[in-house]
Amino acid sequence: MDNAVRHNNKHNPFVKITVSMGSTSACGQTTVSVADNGPGLPEFEQEVLTSGEETQLNHSSGLGLWLTRWIVRNSNGTLAVEQSAWNGTRIVIRLPTRTS
């Protein structure tokens, strides 16, 4: 969420965070979504988040996005980058819901 506000160039930054579990989410998953009205995540940063690998030539400009991707993948989750309803960015993280 910090990035959604910090990198937002709008006069009135807007961030919407949604968390869903159970019947409103994919079966057995918890979904966290962060959407904003900012300038959008650069395509290069999107690719770093969604590609299968990171190399010396293909990496994020900061640790936050890379760390998020690493945690999600090592938690058997998925991460998607989309355009938000406000023409900014929407990051969707799906993680297995712990039942015990």
N, C-alpha and C positions, 0 to 999 in steps of 0.2 A: 504494500500500500504506500509505503514511503516514496518509492519511485514514481508511482502514479501521481502523487502530489508534487514532488520535487521537480520533475521534468515536464510538468504541465505548464504551457505558455498561455493559457486562457486567463482572462480577467477574473472569472469565477470558476476555479477548478472544481470538478465534480468527480467523485469516486464512489462507486457502489460495490459493496462486498456482499456476496451471497454464499451461504453455507447450506447444503442440503444433504439429508440422509434418508435412507429407507425408501418409502413409496414415491418421494419426489425426486429421487436420484436413481442412477443405474443400480440395479440389484447388487447388494453387498458392497457398495461404494459410498464414500463421502466425497462430495464435490464442493470445491471452494473456487469461487469466481471473483476476480477483481476487474472491474471495468471502469474506464475513465473517458473524459472528453478531451484528452490531450492531443498532441500532434501525431501520435501513433508511434509504435516501436519500429525503429528502422529495420528494413528487410534483413540486413546482415545479422542483427541481434535476434530476430525471429528465427533465422536459420540455425543459429547457435543453440537456441532453446529446443528446437524440434529435430535437429539432425541426430544421427546415430553416433557421431564421434566428434571429438574436438582435437584439433591439431595445432601446431605452432603457427600455422597460417590461417586457421579458422577457429577463432576463439572470441569470447565476449570481451567487451572493453572494460568490464568490471567483474568483481567476484560474486556479486549478489545474484545475478541471473544464472551464472554457471553453478553456484552452490544450490540454488533452487532446483535446477534441472537434476543435479547429482542426487539430492535428497529424494526427490520424487521418484526417479528411476530406481534407486536403491531401496525404495519402499514398495516396489512393485506397482507403482502408480503411473499415470500418464499426464502429460502436460500439452496443452494446445494453445496456440495464439490465434486470436480472431480479431476482426474489427468490431468495436463496440457499437451499440445502438446510437451512440453520440459521436460517431466517426473517430473515436480514439482507439484504444487497445483494450482487449478483453483477454485475460489470461485465465484458463480453466485448468484446474488441477483435480484429478480424480485419484483417490487413494482407497485401498481396501479398508472396509470398516471392520474394526476389531470387535468381535462378538463376545469375548470373555472378559 
